[in-house]
Amino acid sequence: PDGWVLNEPGALLRALADGFKRSGGEVRTGQAAVTIRGGGGSGGGASVELEDGTILEADEVVIAAGAHSAGLVTRSLGEWCPLDSERGYHVAFEPGSERILSRGVTDASSGWIATPMAGGLRVAGKVELGGVQAPPTPARWDRIEAEAQSVIDGVGSRVSNSDWLGFRPTMPDALPVIGRSRTMPAVLYAFGHQHVGWTLGGITGRLIAELADGKVPSIDLHPYRLDRFQLFG
């Protein structure tokens, strides 16, 4: 009874972005960050180079790129980052199917959760270790569809053009990385939340804001430092 479901995540993200822009922020899309370097000024800071050659200067830089964070960390900051991707698959069923269930329901034996979303029931899950470059495995979508249809009466037809593969950024101990870079203190880390990034996004944002403002974090961040794996690097 205390479970919550956000049935249209994109709408919340758009609202957050709109609020950010109304407060003076600027959202840039379309170009990946490829390199981070230390700032050249007396005040420190850092610079970010985009793939088109654009250089962005900042007092603080946050790496919050999920499963894509490891490359930036290792390549630009020289810190060992044993991050991997637990790839998960998502199947959507036709509009109206969301009315079959009133809340998220899991089939633990099959490894997925069915959730009523805006415009259809979404069934998502499985775990596949394959990094971020390998193409999807279509058999995973087919299997989720067959399993869902076998246990949810009347779920209807799968909307194949909604098939989706996502990357859960996971550290070996399943704890996120939150804190400052050891080699470039102007860079903050906020990644590695594995299956619960949506749940932990709010508190992570608050902790990063506290660090950027020079405040004492609300919780002890020592367990979440990246160099907790340094012994093995």
Disulfide bonds with the S-S distance in Angstrom:
none
